[in-house]
């Protein structure tokens, strides 16, 4: 792990910050990494969204498109929450840069954090290839982004 410093989604470390007030604890992360090897953030909370909050999905694109204002993050009630997602992405980037993070371990399938698949915006459970807003921004700044499953495959 020499030379690597991680930005990690707070929910993966057991913080109850998800939209449904739950966490997605990945015990192996806590067991494998030392606290001085990472910083943690929930971009959605850092962007000003409450816990709990309505589920949200990106419509008509992915995180890169949201950053370019060519797509929107809409919650299940029809509210555009794109600005909060963008604000949270920049908060995550700022934190990563301050701590010189080289890698990010971010929650799969999240409209903020996913680096592989995101929900398609229909709230029907269908997934499409794409990055969440935070993942897209971090990748643009040469931070290696991976899901929790990719990290586990790397260490096991």
Buried (B, 14 or more C-beta within 10 A) or exposed (E): EEEEBBBBBBBBBBBBBBBEEEBBBBEBBBEBBEEEBBBBBBBBBBBEBEBEBBBBBBBEBBBBBBBEEEBBBBBEEEEEBBBBBBBBBBBBBEBBEEEEBBBBBBBBBBBBBBBBBBBBBEBEEEEEEBBBBBBBBBBBEEBBBBBBEBBBEEEE
